[in-house]
């Protein structure tokens, strides 16, 4: 709006100046119009070129984009955090806003504001995880009522081409006095161009409109075409990894959900590569001080280079005090990375360790992994002598059978592990922690601990989202069933932070 007013004022000034500068007796009517046109072009060029670039940037119109996350059941907030990480990596000054929630599918409508000289962007240029969203679109018009929406559509210039129109309802608009069919018919009358009558007529030039309804707002958005080639490549690798991981030899009851692991590793990879020169081919040192069954390390080994052609090698280090977990992680990674992996077992005063490397340089992981069994705090003091780490990920023990609940006097508590991580990670590098709920009953709070160590917190979400509950099935409760909400041991918190520089 500011930009339009500014340019209108410039145009008005130019017009008055031109009219005043032309002698009405010197030219005929035709010559006056031609001279006015010539002077107008010259003055426009001079005035606009004289405006400082910073002024133009500051008055650029705001464009709002939205995206709907996939049906996630419990992970909607995690996908929102993933989008904010992408915005952080893109040096965006805007945060991703949660605009609406679709309870039956646990899907979020995410919003992102940006200033751009271009009227459109591709979905790859926006901070939305394309493999976690159903669609991405640009808001064409909006309104709190149907009448306001129709008025704004009429005042907006829509594409004069073939179009399709669909609807998506998150929550019915408050005091709704229309049906969806009635609103679709009314909107279609205000759109330029012609509707597509058959699916066979839809092509790349067809504009896809979507009417989105929330409890407080109506939106007409123009869906952006997806870069299917990039999506298919990454999704194919993720699908293959899920299948391979489901057949792992070592199963662990305390393992993190594999979808959480895939999303966390994606955020870790983006933050690690953020600001790094693409010509820099050095190894990435990755640490998991509470390795469990190796979910994070396996996802990193298989998916780290899936989004681009940059072939980075990983130097993976995993630690766990449980010998069964350490041995099991080694078996899982060896199974996952193929039969060419060779394992070397060692034992010293600090505990056992297993080292293996993949001899195939063309594989996803052309480097080595070392899994240690022992106290994480003690081992990290020795391991860090080989160099500090580029990124850290950890699923800290937080269930009721862990030391935090037993009030173990051991030095290897979650707080001590995080203090040691702060010493062994490189400045400005990412740490992602999965921990127990921030409920006062828990002895450890990841955000508070990392803040006290000087880390910058990008974001934190709970899984499932705060206040989440399954829709009522309508079935009668059994006799003696309690109305109190059932306490779940699966609730956890994901915290994303950057080490102090």
C-alpha positions, 0 to 999 in steps of 0.5 A: 500500500505504501509503495502504491501511494508513493508512486501515485504521488510521484505520478501526480507531481510529474503530471502537474509539472508537465502540464505547467511546462507546456505552452498551450499556444506553441503546440497543436492538440496532437503535438501537446499530447506527443510532447507530454508523453515524451517528457513523461517518460524522461521525467519518470526515468529521472525521478525513479533513478534518483530515489535511493535503493533503500527507499524502494526496498523499504516501501516494497509491497508485502506478499503473504504466502500460506502452506498446509502441513500434511496430516501428521497426527502429532507432529504438526508443531514440529513441521512448523518449527522446521519451517522456522528453521528454513526461514532462519537459514534464509536470513528472513526477518519474518517468522512462520505464523500458525494461522489455523489448525485442522483438528481432524487431521492435525494439519496447520495452516502456516503463513509467511510474509515477505517483500519481493519485487516479483509477484510470485515465488516458487515453492522452493524459494519459500521457507516451507518443508515441501515434503511436509506440506500439501500445498503452497499458495500466495494470498490473492484476497482475504476478508473476515466476511464473505462480502468483504472477500468478494469486494477485495477479489473484485478490487484485485486483478486476477490472472486472465487465463483458464483457472480451477477453483477448490475449497479447504475448510479448517474451521467454519467461519463464525456466524456463517450464513452461507454454504460452501457451494454458494461461496464458490459460485460467488467467487467464480463470478469475480474471477477473470478468465474462464473456468476449466471444464475438464481435467484434460484441459488443465495444463501448466498455464492453468491457474489453480485457486483455492478458497481457504476458510478458517474460524476468523478469515476467508482467503483466496489463494493462488497455488504455486506449482511444485518442483516435482523433480526435487520432491521426488528425489528426496521423497524416494530416498526417505521412503527407501530409508523407512523401509530399510530402517524397519528391518533393522536387527536391533529394536529398542523400546526407547527409540525416537519416532522415525518421522521425528528423526527424519525431520530433526536430521533435515533441520540439522543438515540445513543449519550445518550447511547454512553459511558454509561455502559450497566449495568447502569439502571438509568432513562434517563431524556429527555427535550423538551423546545418547545414541540409543538404537542410532535413529538420528545417526542412521537418518543422517547417514542415508539422507544428509546429501539427498537434497542437493548434489553436494557430496559431504562425508560424515564423521559420526560419533555416537555414545551410550552408557548401555552396552546393548544400545552401543552394540545394537547401533553398530549392527543397525548402521552396518546393516543399513550401509551395506555389506562392505562396512568393516567393523573394528572393536576396541576396548580401553579404560573408558569402555568399548568402541566400534569403528567402521567405514564404508569403502564405497565412496559413491554411497551416502556415507563415504566416511566413518562412524565410531560408536562408544560405550561408556560415560558420555561426559568422560568420553567427550573429554577424550574424543574432543581432542580429535577436533570439535563437532560441526553439529550435535543431536541427542535424544536425552533419556527422559522416560520414567525409568531413566536416571532423571526420575531415579535421582541418580547421583551419577555425573552423566545427567542430561544437564552435565551432558549439555554442559560438555556439549557446549565445550566440544561444539564449534561456535555458531553450530547447531544443537537439536535436543529431544527431551522430556516435557517441560512439566515441573515434574521433570528435573531437566529443562532443555531450553533453560539449560541451553539458555544458561550456557549462552546458546541462541534458541531458534525454537522449541515445540512439544510433541504432541502439540500443547492441548492436542487431543483426539476428536471424540469418537462418540462411543460410550465410555466404559463403566468406571472410566475416568474423565481425567486426561490420560497421562502419556509417557510419549510426550516430549520437547524438541529444542533447536539452538545455535552454539554461542560464537 
